[in-house]
């Protein structure tokens, strides 16, 4: 993208000084890692690593109700889950997932792993209430035992449990680094692993210690695809965590990305362990570290680059008629501090998911036009350890683009298209709350035919 002169930028931003300002949304954040979500009795409930759990009624104000030093999920966790903790040689719980089964009880799939080696135990616990206490049922899987080949077999962590399109067959997708991501079928009556399968199930992607983890699978009945969300890279602020997706007609695969590549080819080359360059070309990257750079006339006081967003879950909220994606993120200015965020999730005309460039707030209006100066950024295809930064683009009333991007755009309803050079991006235009500028502004989230995600937020002048 080319930059245009500051003089033109200043003139155009002055046109935005009269933009309507929204009252500031007061987020009340929680520090919860690896969020898994359910909705029960109108309340969103989140489960995270380290026995963290939180709740929210509006996705604006969040409240933590469980953590390791005050664990309501299981006050006697060291005793209740002692077998798994002892096997994994740790006191650490990672990334649980909770689902409600036909008996009305809540089934928590938990995992214990120290982290420096693929020695883990994945188990099942059950409670009559989503808040707990959860009572241990059994350890379902172990990794790292003698004879275990970590280049081919999965680390037994990061479970996601879901029903298929029929609502009758229950599956668990899981795995991290090591031999990749795997799938097992479960008994929907008991939540236990069905007999007659390979010990670790079906291999879906990854291997040779590829930096891929946090699988989360959903089915969209409108597109008739299963979508497998993944996190690439490392979770620390400078390690490039980013959210990817692939899809298939069956939960068993084969999965492909937007470029039509088979995800079975996505793995590190033999001996080339933990090399992100080997896996970066695979999987449609929806979101990585980013910064919408404030422009002249805007308030830069709250500017803070997102770093290493990832380990997401997804929920279709029937009450809102909206898909919502949840993830944790770190920030450039606060090191390893992390918070939970929610974002609206959309699907473009080709049936690929798109993440909103702003946090979820209950904004219902639609943009009537997409004119003015937009801060635009591409998420690219890399495992980016530092944030991608936006450039300014002018969207003219006649449908032309100028500034750091040239080409044309169209808006039909909320369906937006950008053509620049030989690339075409399609997706959704929306009104969203810019929490840096404290204003509701037009935004867009698009995807190219090759799988490049493009985000934009209209600049807002500040008096």
C-alpha distance (Angstrom), angle and dihedral (degrees) to the residues before:
residue distance angle dihedral
X1 . . .
X2 3.84 . .
X3 3.77 121.7 .
X4 3.77 120.8 -128.7
X5 3.78 126.8 -143.7
X6 3.76 121.6 -71.0
X7 3.80 90.0 -128.5
X8 3.80 92.6 62.4
X9 3.78 90.0 44.0
X10 3.80 92.1 53.4
X11 3.80 92.9 49.7
X12 3.77 93.0 50.0
X13 3.77 95.7 44.9
X14 3.78 90.1 54.9
X15 3.79 87.0 64.4
X16 3.78 88.4 63.4
X17 3.79 97.2 54.3
X18 3.80 90.5 96.3
X19 3.79 93.5 54.2
X20 3.78 112.6 134.4
X21 3.79 111.6 -103.0
X22 3.76 123.3 -142.4
X23 3.75 123.0 -139.6
X24 3.78 109.0 -97.1
X25 3.79 114.1 -91.9
X26 3.78 110.3 -132.4
X27 3.80 105.7 -143.5
X28 3.77 115.5 -163.5
X29 3.79 103.1 -156.8
X30 3.77 133.1 -160.9
X31 3.77 129.5 -154.7
X32 3.81 101.7 -123.9
X33 3.80 124.1 150.3
X34 3.82 127.8 -149.9
X35 3.82 96.1 5.5
X36 3.79 121.3 -148.2
X37 3.81 114.8 -175.1
X38 3.78 140.5 -153.9
X39 3.81 129.7 168.7
X40 3.79 117.3 -137.3
X41 3.81 127.6 172.0
X42 3.78 91.5 -12.0
X43 3.79 93.6 -52.3
X44 3.80 127.9 111.7
X45 3.80 111.5 -134.1
X46 3.79 121.7 -166.2
X47 3.79 129.2 -161.8
X48 3.79 121.8 -164.1
X49 3.77 144.0 167.7
X50 3.82 121.1 -65.0
X51 3.82 91.4 36.4
X52 3.78 90.1 -68.3
X53 3.78 119.0 159.5
X54 3.79 131.8 171.8
X55 3.79 140.3 173.3
X56 3.78 139.7 -150.6
X57 3.79 136.3 -178.9
X58 3.82 97.7 -164.6
X59 3.84 107.5 19.8
X60 3.81 87.4 -117.3
X61 3.80 101.1 78.5
X62 3.79 117.1 41.8
X63 3.79 128.7 -174.0
X64 3.80 127.1 -162.7
X65 3.81 113.6 -138.1
X66 3.80 102.9 169.6
X67 3.79 136.6 35.4
X68 3.77 134.9 152.2
X69 3.82 96.3 -88.8
X70 3.83 91.5 45.2
X71 3.77 103.0 27.8
X72 3.78 114.2 179.0
X73 3.81 92.6 165.4
X74 3.82 85.8 72.1
X75 3.83 118.2 -13.6
X76 3.81 90.8 -164.3
X77 3.81 94.6 45.5
X78 3.81 95.4 141.8
X79 3.80 90.0 58.2
X80 3.83 98.5 34.4
X81 3.81 93.7 50.4
X82 3.78 96.5 27.8
X83 3.81 95.6 123.5
X84 3.82 92.8 56.9
X85 3.81 93.5 43.3
X86 3.79 91.8 49.2
X87 3.80 93.6 48.3
X88 3.80 92.6 49.1
X89 3.83 91.4 45.2
X90 3.79 91.2 -130.2
X91 3.77 147.6 97.5
X92 3.79 91.6 -141.0
X93 3.79 127.9 111.5
X94 3.80 118.2 -163.4
X95 3.79 136.5 -162.2
X96 3.83 108.4 -29.5
X97 3.79 124.6 -168.3
X98 3.81 126.1 -149.1
X99 3.80 128.9 -158.6
X100 3.80 133.0 171.7
X101 3.80 114.8 -128.7
X102 3.80 132.6 -161.0
X103 3.81 94.5 -82.7
X104 3.82 88.8 63.7
X105 3.79 94.0 -114.6
X106 3.79 126.7 123.3
X107 3.80 117.8 -115.5
X108 3.79 117.2 -155.0
X109 3.80 118.5 -162.0
X110 3.79 104.4 -159.5
X111 3.79 132.5 179.6
X112 3.78 135.5 -159.4
X113 3.80 123.1 -156.4
X114 3.79 134.1 150.8
X115 3.79 92.1 -145.9
X116 3.77 106.4 -134.5
X117 3.80 92.3 85.6
X118 3.82 136.3 20.4
X119 3.79 93.8 -100.1
X120 3.79 106.1 130.6
X121 3.77 145.8 143.4
X122 3.80 124.1 -148.9
X123 3.77 116.5 -161.6
X124 3.79 146.3 169.3
X125 3.80 128.8 -119.8
X126 3.82 129.0 175.8
X127 3.80 136.0 -150.8
X128 3.80 137.0 176.8
X129 3.81 89.1 -135.8
X130 3.82 129.7 44.8
X131 3.80 89.7 -128.5
X132 3.81 91.6 56.6
X133 2.91 155.6 -177.2
X134 3.81 91.7 -143.7
X135 3.79 118.9 -157.6
X136 3.78 119.4 -150.8
X137 3.80 117.3 -110.7
X138 3.80 104.9 174.9
X139 3.77 147.4 -45.8
X140 3.80 106.4 -99.0
X141 3.81 103.1 -174.1
X142 3.77 139.8 12.3
X143 3.79 130.5 -166.0
X144 3.78 131.7 -166.8
X145 3.82 99.9 41.8
X146 3.84 119.7 142.7
X147 3.81 110.3 -67.3
X148 3.81 92.5 25.5
X149 3.83 111.8 139.8
X150 3.81 106.1 -149.7
X151 3.80 92.6 -166.6
X152 3.82 91.7 62.6
X153 3.79 107.3 23.0
X154 3.81 127.2 64.7
X155 3.74 129.7 -109.4
X156 3.81 103.1 -116.0
X157 3.80 98.3 -119.6
X158 3.83 142.3 96.4
X159 3.82 100.7 50.1
X160 3.80 123.3 -169.1
X161 3.81 116.7 -174.2
X162 3.81 121.6 -162.1
X163 3.79 144.4 155.5
X164 3.78 122.4 -114.6
X165 3.80 124.3 -119.0
X166 3.81 92.0 -80.6
X167 3.79 92.2 55.0
X168 3.79 88.5 -130.8
X169 3.80 106.8 87.4
X170 3.80 118.7 67.2
X171 3.81 123.1 -153.4
X172 3.78 139.4 -179.0
X173 3.79 121.6 -150.5
X174 3.79 114.2 -168.2
X175 3.79 146.1 146.3
X176 3.75 143.6 106.2
X177 3.81 135.7 -145.5
X178 3.84 106.9 -42.6
X179 3.82 110.4 74.2
X180 3.79 95.9 -10.2
X181 3.79 139.3 -114.6
X182 3.83 120.7 -21.3
X183 3.81 138.7 -174.5
X184 3.81 130.4 -142.4
X185 3.80 130.0 -179.2
X186 3.80 116.9 -127.8
X187 3.79 134.4 -156.9
X188 3.84 105.4 -104.3
X189 3.82 90.3 -151.6
X190 3.81 96.9 54.3
X191 3.80 106.0 15.1
X192 3.81 89.3 -127.8
X193 3.80 126.2 127.2
X194 3.79 113.8 -84.1
X195 3.78 114.8 -119.8
X196 3.79 123.9 -116.9
X197 3.83 98.2 53.1
X198 3.76 132.2 112.0
X199 3.82 108.3 -85.1
X200 3.82 93.5 -104.1
X201 3.80 97.7 24.3
X202 3.81 129.0 -133.5
X203 3.78 121.3 -11.5
X204 3.84 110.0 -130.1
X205 3.82 103.5 174.4
X206 3.79 146.0 -35.6
X207 3.79 132.6 53.4
X208 3.81 143.4 158.6
X209 3.81 90.0 64.2
X210 3.79 95.3 -56.7
X211 3.80 110.9 -179.7
X212 3.80 94.3 -114.9
X213 3.79 125.0 124.8
X214 3.82 146.3 130.1
X215 3.83 98.4 71.2
X216 3.79 115.3 -166.8
X217 3.80 122.1 178.2
X218 3.81 130.6 -162.3
X219 3.79 135.1 170.8
X220 3.80 120.6 -136.7
X221 3.82 110.4 -158.2
X222 3.81 91.5 -162.6
X223 3.81 94.1 60.3
X224 3.84 94.8 26.3
X225 3.80 91.0 -135.4
X226 3.77 133.9 124.5
X227 3.80 110.9 -133.0
X228 3.77 120.4 -152.6
X229 3.80 113.0 -160.2
X230 3.81 118.4 -160.5
X231 3.79 140.4 179.0
X232 3.80 118.8 -133.7
X233 3.80 126.6 -163.7
X234 3.79 129.1 17.0
X235 3.77 126.6 -41.5
X236 3.82 98.8 -130.0
X237 3.80 119.6 101.3
X238 3.81 93.4 -100.8
X239 3.81 98.2 36.6
X240 3.79 101.4 83.3
X241 3.82 106.3 -118.0
X242 3.81 107.6 -175.9
X243 3.81 136.7 171.0
X244 3.81 120.2 -113.8
X245 3.78 135.0 174.6
X246 3.80 139.9 -160.7
X247 3.80 131.3 175.4
X248 3.81 144.0 -147.2
X249 3.78 140.3 175.1
X250 3.81 90.7 -119.6
X251 3.82 130.7 40.0
X252 3.78 86.0 -125.8
X253 3.81 91.3 60.3
X254 2.92 151.4 -179.1
X255 3.81 90.0 -144.9
X256 3.79 124.8 -158.7
X257 3.79 135.2 -173.5
X258 3.82 126.3 -130.8
X259 3.80 90.5 -87.6
X260 3.82 89.7 58.7
X261 3.81 94.8 -110.2
X262 3.79 119.6 148.9
X263 3.79 111.5 -115.7
X264 3.80 89.0 -146.6
X265 3.80 84.8 76.7
X266 3.81 91.1 55.7
X267 3.79 106.9 104.0
X268 3.77 141.2 99.8
X269 3.76 117.0 -85.7
X270 3.82 114.7 -102.0
X271 3.78 109.3 -74.9
X272 3.80 91.4 4.6
X273 3.79 92.7 103.7
X274 3.82 123.3 -179.4
X275 3.81 91.4 5.5
X276 3.79 108.3 150.3
X277 3.80 92.5 -167.5
X278 3.82 89.6 69.9
X279 3.80 94.5 56.1
X280 3.83 102.2 31.4
X281 3.85 94.4 87.6
X282 3.83 90.9 58.9
X283 3.78 129.6 73.3
X284 3.79 123.8 34.0
X285 3.80 106.9 -88.9
X286 3.80 109.9 -139.3
X287 3.79 101.7 170.4
X288 3.78 139.9 4.4
X289 3.79 135.7 155.5
X290 3.80 111.6 -41.0
X291 3.79 147.4 163.1
X292 3.78 127.8 -153.8
X293 3.79 97.0 -149.2
X294 3.79 113.0 -138.6
X295 3.80 115.3 -119.9
X296 3.77 132.5 -144.9
X297 3.81 109.3 -63.2
X298 3.79 94.4 24.8
X299 3.78 128.9 108.4
X300 3.81 111.9 -104.9
X301 3.81 95.5 -179.3
X302 3.83 94.5 103.8
X303 3.80 97.5 33.9
X304 3.80 107.5 134.1
X305 3.79 126.4 155.7
X306 3.80 118.4 -121.5
X307 3.80 111.1 -124.8
X308 3.82 129.8 -166.0
X309 3.82 101.1 -10.5
X310 3.76 111.8 -174.7
X311 3.79 155.5 102.8
X312 3.76 92.2 93.1
X313 3.78 135.8 -176.5
X314 3.82 126.7 -162.7
X315 3.79 133.1 -145.1
X316 3.79 132.6 -174.9
X317 3.79 104.0 -142.6
X318 3.81 107.4 -151.6
X319 3.79 91.5 -169.4
X320 3.80 91.5 57.8
X321 3.81 97.3 31.2
X322 3.80 86.1 -130.9
X323 3.78 139.5 119.9
X324 3.83 110.6 -131.8
X325 3.80 128.3 -167.0
X326 3.80 122.4 -154.7
X327 3.79 126.4 -161.7
X328 3.75 141.8 152.8
X329 3.78 122.2 -117.9
X330 3.77 142.3 -173.1
X331 3.80 128.1 -148.1
X332 3.79 135.7 -131.2
X333 3.81 93.9 -123.2
X334 3.80 99.9 43.8
X335 3.79 104.9 47.4
X336 3.79 114.8 -148.8
X337 3.80 96.4 -1.5
X338 3.80 109.1 122.2
X339 3.80 136.9 -171.8
X340 3.80 137.9 -171.6
X341 3.80 117.6 -107.2
X342 3.82 134.3 -174.8
X343 3.82 124.7 -151.7
X344 3.78 133.3 179.4
X345 3.80 114.0 -107.5
X346 3.81 122.3 -148.2
X347 3.81 136.8 180.0
X348 3.79 123.0 -133.2
X349 3.80 125.9 -140.1
X350 3.81 90.6 -87.9
X351 3.80 90.4 56.2
X352 3.80 98.3 -107.7
X353 3.80 121.6 136.5
X354 3.80 121.2 -113.9
X355 3.80 127.3 -163.9
X356 3.79 120.9 -138.9
X357 3.83 114.1 -112.1
X358 3.82 90.0 -134.7
X359 3.79 135.3 51.6
X360 3.77 118.7 -90.1
X361 3.80 116.5 -87.9
X362 3.81 125.7 157.0
X363 3.82 96.6 -97.5
X364 3.80 109.0 152.2
X365 3.80 104.7 173.9
X366 3.79 121.8 99.8
X367 3.81 125.6 -135.6
X368 3.80 112.8 -100.9
X369 3.80 92.5 -163.3
X370 3.80 139.1 7.6
X371 3.79 101.2 -144.9
X372 3.78 130.1 133.9
X373 3.78 134.7 45.4
X374 3.78 115.8 -28.6
X375 3.78 128.9 -168.8
X376 3.81 101.7 -133.6
X377 3.80 130.1 -171.9
X378 3.77 137.9 172.9
X379 3.79 121.0 -141.2
X380 3.79 89.7 -151.8
X381 3.78 122.2 -166.2
X382 3.80 101.9 -79.4
X383 3.78 132.8 104.8
X384 3.79 90.7 -115.7
X385 3.78 116.6 -156.1
X386 3.81 90.6 -173.7
X387 3.76 126.2 43.8
X388 3.79 126.0 -88.6
X389 3.80 108.2 -122.9
X390 3.80 127.4 -142.6
X391 3.79 127.3 -119.5
X392 3.79 127.8 -153.9
X393 3.81 119.5 -100.2
X394 3.80 126.8 -179.3
X395 3.82 115.3 -136.8
X396 3.82 106.5 -159.6
X397 3.80 126.3 -157.3
X398 3.81 90.8 -114.2
X399 3.82 91.2 61.8
X400 3.80 97.8 -103.2
X401 3.79 127.5 130.8
X402 3.78 125.5 -144.1
X403 3.77 138.5 169.1
X404 3.77 118.3 46.7
X405 3.83 90.5 -2.0
X406 3.78 128.7 40.4
X407 3.77 129.2 -164.7
X408 3.78 135.9 69.3
X409 3.77 139.4 -62.5
X410 3.81 135.4 -160.5
X411 3.79 132.6 -162.3
X412 3.81 121.9 -161.5
X413 3.76 111.1 172.4
X414 3.79 101.8 -47.1
X415 3.82 94.2 -31.0
X416 3.79 110.7 107.8
X417 3.79 131.0 -171.1
X418 3.81 130.1 -171.7
X419 3.77 123.1 -169.2
X420 3.78 116.8 -168.0
X421 3.79 120.4 165.5
X422 3.79 107.1 -38.6
X423 3.81 93.9 -27.0
X424 3.80 125.9 99.7
X425 3.81 120.7 -165.1
X426 3.81 121.5 -167.2
X427 3.76 130.6 -174.4
X428 3.77 147.2 96.4
X429 3.80 135.0 -34.6
X430 3.79 114.4 -153.6
X431 3.77 144.6 163.3
X432 3.79 110.6 -111.2
X433 3.76 140.4 172.5
X434 3.81 112.3 -105.4
X435 3.81 101.0 -151.8
X436 3.80 92.3 -166.5
X437 3.82 93.7 56.7
X438 3.84 95.2 28.6
X439 3.78 90.9 -130.5
X440 3.80 139.7 117.0
X441 3.80 106.2 -121.8
X442 3.81 139.8 163.3
X443 3.81 113.1 -86.1
X444 3.77 137.5 173.0
X445 3.78 139.5 -155.8
X446 3.81 117.4 -164.5
X447 3.78 140.3 168.3
X448 3.79 129.8 -152.4
X449 3.78 124.3 -134.0
X450 3.81 87.5 -104.9
X451 3.80 92.4 52.1
X452 3.81 103.5 -99.3
X453 3.81 112.8 148.6
X454 3.81 116.9 -140.3
X455 3.81 123.0 -168.5
X456 3.79 131.2 -172.1
X457 3.81 137.7 -177.6
X458 3.80 122.5 -174.6
X459 3.79 113.4 -117.6
X460 3.77 117.1 -113.7
X461 3.82 122.6 -152.8
X462 3.80 117.0 -134.9
X463 3.81 124.1 -146.2
